[in-house]
Amino acid sequence: MKLDDLNNRFFAIFRELARSRGGNVAIVVALTMVPMLLAVGASFDYIRAYNVRQSMQSDLDAALIAAVKNVDAGDTTALKQKVADWFHAQTDSSYSLGDIEIDTTNHRITATASGTVPTTLMKIANINTVPVSVASAVKGPASSYLNVYIVIDKSPSMLLAATTAGQQAMYKAIGCQFACHDGDKQTVAGAQYANNYAYSSEKKIKLRADVAVDAVHEVINMIDSSDANNERIRVGLYSLGDTIKEVLPPTLDTATAAKRVDSDLSSATSTTYTYFDVSLAALKNKVGTGGDGSSSASPLKLVLLLTDGVQSQREWVTTGAKTQPKVAPLNPAWCDYIKKQSATMAVLYTEYLPITTDWGYNATVGSTMASANWKSTWGGTMESGVPTSISRRDYIPYALSDCASSKSLFMSASSATDITNGLSALFTQYLASVRLTQ
């Protein structure tokens, strides 16, 4: 029964009892109906008011979050209008905004909103509306001091040709889609090449490792946009292989960082091992403990990890069945080295593509998690509800999602375009995750 129908039903009963001449019982019942109706009406109407208030709070929070990204611009009039536009676009037009305060020094916006909710049964007592009001304040990490640690996986699997056309060209010419540095000599159409990588370089076939470099440049460009005067956001560069190599410690000099990306993180610098257990433990010492972002001495700390998530060594693939189980997804517990130090982990998964024509793939990443003995080999605990018959490749996104500080800071990318845009999207997601302060 609808609330209005219930309201009309109560009034009908009340009128019938008022007309009754049946004696004292009718009078007593009639008199007690008023407080009963008021009690029922109050519960219905205040529940409605509570729900409206919750919705209004959410709308006001969203409006302030949208506006705080531009708080550093200093145009308070434009920011107030932005808050108003966002709020009224999402909520009932009868609700009004109160005071909006813009604190550009502390990068903070506060605002209030209010309105009234029409009553139903409480109209018996001549109470026609219930007032509601909310308040909110936001302050975003985009205005805080921040160290960004960009970590690029340099494993051989990142030497996969970045496009389908490139993979087909590699396979047709040399029978392998990977531009390995340590493979056999290749002869193609009478021309000799020292290895697969030499062939891909000569033919200008772009590899995933090259796309990773493009992704890092995108993030550096975003840092320049977010911190135009290069005063608050430092960027550090790291390669991940058998351990962590610090290419560049955190610096405000983004121009130098861009140069070092090209010289020290290109596909020419790939390694033959990927040991996440060793590398992430070493990265812990490079990152240190995160601060509150209030000063350059206490910066927030964000690790952007670009990886295919496979713990691997080439010899584990080629030397037989005893070593092949070692090729498996990383244990996300190794990421706790970073997260337990109040640093944030964001992970871009460059999807490990199934290559079912390759025996090495089928014997390792294409094989099951059960055959990897993940618990005894690497100490990993699979997520509940996921069968051990799942392939190691298909379990990688589970592991990397658990590695990230939150599900919103994990992304998966398969195409060159998605990889290029992925790191900057994660950086944007982090900057947008403003902290509600009230």
C-alpha positions in Angstrom: 0.0 0.0 0.0 1.3 3.4 -0.9 2.0 6.0 1.9 -0.7 8.4 0.6 -3.2 5.5 0.5 -2.4 4.6 4.1 -2.8 8.2 5.1 -6.3 8.4 3.6 -7.2 5.1 5.2 -6.3 6.4 8.7 -8.3 9.6 8.1 -11.3 7.6 7.0 -11.2 5.4 10.1 -10.8 8.5 12.3 -13.9 10.1 10.7 -15.9 6.9 11.1 -15.1 6.7 14.8 -15.9 10.4 15.3 -19.4 9.8 13.9 -19.9 6.7 16.0 -22.5 6.8 18.8 -21.6 3.4 20.2 -20.6 4.7 23.6 -17.4 5.3 25.6 -15.3 2.8 23.7 -15.6 4.8 20.5 -14.7 8.0 22.2 -11.6 6.5 23.9 -10.5 4.9 20.6 -11.0 8.2 18.8 -8.9 10.1 21.3 -6.1 7.6 21.3 -5.9 7.5 17.5 -4.4 11.0 17.3 -1.2 10.2 19.2 -1.0 6.9 17.4 -1.3 8.5 14.0 1.3 11.1 15.0 3.7 8.4 16.2 3.3 6.4 13.0 3.5 9.6 10.9 6.6 10.8 12.6 8.4 7.5 11.9 7.4 7.5 8.2 8.2 11.1 7.6 11.5 11.2 9.5 12.7 8.1 7.6 11.9 10.0 4.4 13.7 13.0 5.7 16.7 10.9 6.7 16.9 9.4 3.2 16.7 12.8 1.6 19.4 14.1 3.9 21.7 11.2 3.0 21.1 11.8 -0.7 21.7 15.6 -0.3 25.0 14.8 1.6 26.2 12.6 -1.2 25.3 15.2 -3.8 27.1 18.0 -1.9 30.2 15.8 -1.4 30.3 15.1 -5.1 29.9 18.7 -6.0 32.9 19.7 -3.8 35.0 16.8 -5.0 34.4 18.0 -8.6 35.4 21.6 -7.7 38.4 21.0 -5.5 40.5 19.8 -8.4 40.7 23.4 -9.5 41.2 25.0 -6.1 44.7 26.0 -6.9 43.6 28.3 -9.8 42.5 30.9 -7.3 39.3 31.9 -9.0 36.9 31.6 -6.1 33.9 33.0 -8.0 34.2 30.3 -10.7 34.7 27.6 -8.1 31.5 28.6 -6.2 29.6 28.5 -9.5 31.1 25.1 -10.2 29.9 23.8 -6.8 26.4 25.2 -7.4 26.2 23.8 -11.0 27.2 20.3 -9.9 24.9 20.3 -6.9 21.8 21.5 -8.7 22.5 19.1 -11.6 22.3 16.1 -9.2 19.8 17.1 -6.6 16.2 18.4 -6.2 15.9 22.0 -7.5 14.0 23.0 -4.3 17.1 22.4 -2.2 19.4 25.4 -1.7 23.1 25.9 -1.2 24.2 27.9 1.8 27.6 29.4 2.4 30.5 28.2 0.2 33.9 28.9 1.5 37.0 28.6 -0.7 40.4 28.4 1.2 43.0 28.5 -1.6 45.8 28.7 1.0 45.0 25.3 2.5 43.4 24.0 -0.7 40.0 23.4 1.1 36.4 24.0 0.1 33.5 23.9 2.6 29.8 24.3 1.9 26.3 23.8 3.4 23.0 22.9 1.8 19.4 22.8 3.1 15.9 22.1 2.1 12.5 20.8 3.3 10.8 17.5 2.9 6.9 17.4 2.7 5.3 15.3 5.4 2.4 12.9 5.0 0.8 11.7 8.3 2.3 14.5 10.4 0.0 16.9 8.6 -2.5 15.8 11.3 -0.6 18.0 13.7 -0.3 20.8 11.1 3.4 19.9 10.5 3.7 20.2 6.7 7.5 20.0 6.2 10.6 18.6 7.9 13.8 20.7 7.5 17.1 19.0 6.5 20.6 20.4 6.2 24.1 19.1 5.6 27.7 20.3 5.6 30.8 19.1 3.8 34.4 19.9 3.3 37.1 18.5 1.0 40.8 18.8 0.7 42.6 16.9 -2.1 46.0 15.2 -2.4 46.4 17.1 -5.7 47.3 20.1 -3.5 49.7 18.2 -1.2 53.3 17.4 -1.5 53.7 14.0 -3.2 56.5 11.6 -4.3 55.6 9.4 -7.3 57.7 6.3 -7.7 57.3 4.9 -11.3 58.4 1.3 -11.4 58.7 -0.5 -14.8 58.9 -4.3 -15.2 61.9 -5.1 -17.4 61.2 -8.8 -17.8 61.6 -10.6 -21.2 57.9 -10.9 -21.5 57.7 -7.1 -21.8 59.6 -7.6 -25.1 56.4 -8.9 -26.8 55.5 -6.9 -29.9 53.0 -4.3 -28.9 50.5 -4.8 -31.7 48.9 -7.7 -33.5 50.5 -6.7 -36.7 53.9 -6.6 -35.0 53.4 -10.0 -33.4 52.4 -11.5 -36.8 55.5 -9.9 -38.5 57.8 -11.3 -35.8 56.3 -14.8 -35.9 56.3 -14.9 -39.7 60.0 -13.9 -39.9 61.6 -15.6 -36.9 58.9 -17.9 -35.4 58.7 -15.9 -32.2 56.6 -12.9 -31.1 59.2 -11.9 -28.4 62.2 -9.7 -29.2 64.5 -11.6 -26.7 68.0 -10.2 -26.2 69.6 -13.5 -25.5 68.2 -15.8 -28.2 69.9 -17.4 -31.2 71.1 -15.7 -34.3 68.4 -15.1 -36.9 68.7 -15.1 -40.7 65.8 -13.5 -42.6 65.7 -13.1 -46.3 69.5 -13.5 -46.4 70.1 -10.9 -43.7 71.6 -11.9 -40.4 70.6 -10.6 -37.0 72.4 -11.3 -33.6 69.1 -12.1 -31.9 65.3 -11.4 -32.0 65.7 -8.0 -30.5 68.2 -7.0 -33.2 65.6 -8.0 -35.8 62.7 -6.0 -34.1 65.0 -3.0 -33.9 66.0 -3.1 -37.5 62.3 -3.5 -38.6 61.2 -0.8 -36.1 58.7 -3.1 -34.5 57.4 -1.4 -31.4 57.5 -3.6 -28.2 55.5 -3.4 -25.0 58.6 -2.2 -23.3 58.6 0.8 -25.7 55.0 1.4 -25.0 55.8 1.4 -21.2 58.2 4.3 -21.9 55.3 6.2 -23.6 53.2 5.6 -20.5 55.8 7.1 -18.3 56.0 10.2 -20.4 52.2 10.6 -20.1 52.5 10.6 -16.3 55.4 13.1 -16.4 53.2 15.4 -18.6 50.4 15.0 -16.0 52.7 15.9 -13.2 53.7 19.1 -15.0 50.0 19.9 -15.5 49.2 19.2 -11.8 52.2 21.1 -10.5 52.9 23.8 -13.1 55.7 25.4 -11.0 57.3 22.1 -10.1 57.1 22.8 -6.4 55.2 19.9 -4.9 55.3 16.7 -6.9 58.6 14.7 -7.2 59.0 11.8 -9.6 61.4 8.9 -9.3 62.2 6.2 -11.9 62.9 2.6 -11.2 63.3 -0.6 -13.2 62.3 -4.0 -11.8 64.2 -7.2 -12.6 66.3 -9.4 -10.4 66.2 -6.5 -8.0 65.3 -2.8 -8.1 67.5 -0.4 -10.0 67.1 3.3 -9.1 67.3 5.1 -12.4 66.5 8.5 -10.8 65.7 9.3 -7.2 62.6 11.5 -6.7 63.1 14.9 -8.2 61.2 18.1 -9.1 63.1 18.3 -12.4 60.6 16.6 -14.7 62.7 17.6 -17.8 65.6 15.5 -16.6 63.2 12.7 -15.7 61.8 12.6 -19.2 65.4 12.3 -20.6 66.3 9.5 -18.3 63.2 7.6 -19.3 64.4 7.4 -22.9 68.0 6.6 -22.0 67.5 4.1 -19.1 64.0 2.5 -19.4 63.9 1.7 -23.1 63.5 -1.8 -24.4 67.2 -2.0 -24.8 67.6 -2.2 -21.0 65.5 -5.3 -20.5 66.6 -8.1 -18.0 66.4 -11.9 -18.1 64.9 -12.2 -14.5 61.9 -10.9 -12.6 62.1 -11.5 -8.9 59.3 -9.6 -7.2 60.1 -10.9 -3.8 63.6 -9.4 -4.0 62.7 -6.3 -6.0 59.7 -5.2 -3.9 61.7 -5.7 -0.7 64.5 -3.5 -2.2 61.9 -0.9 -3.3 60.7 -0.7 0.3 64.0 0.9 1.3 63.9 3.3 -1.7 60.3 4.5 -0.9 60.4 4.7 2.8 57.4 5.8 5.0 54.7 8.0 3.5 53.8 11.2 5.2 50.6 13.4 5.3 51.5 15.6 2.4 51.6 18.8 4.5 55.2 19.6 3.6 58.1 18.6 1.4 59.6 16.8 4.4 56.4 14.7 4.8 55.2 13.9 1.3 52.4 11.5 0.4 54.0 8.5 -1.5 52.5 6.8 -4.6 54.1 3.8 -6.3 52.9 3.3 -9.9 53.9 -0.2 -10.9 53.6 -1.3 -14.6 54.0 -5.1 -14.9 52.8 -8.3 -16.4 52.9 -9.8 -12.9 54.9 -13.0 -13.5 57.7 -14.2 -11.3 60.1 -15.6 -13.8 63.6 -16.6 -15.0 64.3 -17.8 -18.6 66.1 -20.9 -17.3 63.0 -21.9 -15.3 61.2 -22.4 -18.6 64.0 -24.1 -20.6 65.6 -26.5 -18.0 62.7 -28.8 -17.3 59.7 -29.8 -15.3 61.2 -29.2 -11.8 61.7 -25.5 -12.5 58.7 -24.7 -14.6 56.3 -24.4 -11.6 58.3 -21.4 -10.4 56.9 -19.3 -13.3 53.8 -18.0 -11.6 52.0 -14.9 -10.6 53.6 -12.7 -8.0 52.6 -13.2 -4.4 50.6 -10.0 -3.5 51.9 -10.3 0.1 55.2 -9.0 -1.3 53.4 -5.7 -2.1 52.8 -5.3 1.7 56.4 -4.3 2.0 55.3 -1.0 0.5 51.7 -0.7 1.7 52.7 -1.2 5.4 54.8 1.9 5.2 51.8 4.2 4.5 52.6 4.4 0.8 49.9 3.8 -1.9 50.3 1.1 -4.5 48.7 1.5 -7.9 49.2 -1.3 -10.5 48.8 -1.4 -14.2 48.6 -4.9 -15.5 50.0 -5.3 -19.1 48.0 -8.4 -19.9 50.1 -11.5 -20.5 48.7 -12.6 -23.8 48.0 -16.3 -24.4 50.4 -17.8 -26.9 49.1 -21.3 -27.2 51.4 -22.2 -30.1 54.5 -21.9 -27.8 55.4 -24.9 -25.7 57.1 -22.7 -23.1 53.9 -20.8 -22.5 51.8 -23.9 -22.3 54.2 -25.5 -19.8 54.3 -22.4 -17.5 51.9 -19.5 -17.6 49.4 -21.4 -19.6 49.4 -24.3 -17.1 47.2 -24.4 -13.9 47.7 -22.8 -10.6 47.5 -26.3 -9.0 50.6 -27.3 -11.0 52.5 -24.3 -9.8 52.2 -25.3 -6.1 51.9 -21.6 -5.4 51.6 -21.9 -1.6 54.7 -24.1 -1.2 56.7 -22.4 -4.0 56.1 -18.8 -3.3 53.9 -18.6 -0.2 50.9 -17.4 -2.0 47.3 -17.9 -0.8 44.6 -18.0 -3.6 41.5 -16.0 -3.2 38.6 -18.0 -1.9 36.2 -19.3 -4.5 38.8 -19.3 -7.3 39.5 -23.0 -8.4 43.1 -24.2 -8.6 42.3 -25.4 -12.1 42.5 -21.8 -13.3 45.5 -21.1 -15.4 48.4 -19.1 -13.9 47.8 -16.5 -16.6 44.2 -16.1 -15.7 45.1 -15.7 -12.0 47.5 -12.8 -12.6 44.8 -10.1 -12.4 43.6 -11.5 -9.1 47.1 -11.3 -7.7 47.9 -7.8 -9.0 44.5 -6.5 -7.9 45.4 -7.7 -4.4 48.8 -6.0 -4.7 47.2 -2.6 -5.3 46.1 -0.6 -2.3 42.5 -0.6 -3.5 40.5 -2.1 -6.3 40.2 1.3 -7.9 43.9 1.6 -8.2 44.2 -1.5 -10.3 43.8 -1.5 -14.1 44.3 -4.0 -16.8 45.5 -3.1 -20.3 46.0 -5.2 -23.4 46.4 -2.8 -26.3 49.3 -0.4 -26.8 46.9 2.5 -26.4 45.5 1.2 -23.2 49.0 0.7 -21.8 50.0 4.2 -22.8 47.0 5.8 -21.1 46.8 3.4 -18.2 49.5 4.8 -15.9 48.2 8.4 -16.3 44.6 7.1 -15.6 45.8 5.6 -12.4 47.6 8.8 -11.5 44.4 10.7 -12.2 42.4 8.3 -10.1 44.8 8.8 -7.2 44.6 12.6 -7.4 40.9 12.5 -7.7 40.5 10.4 -4.5 40.2 13.5 -2.4 39.8 13.2 1.4 36.5 14.3 2.9 37.4 16.3 6.0 33.9 16.9 7.5 
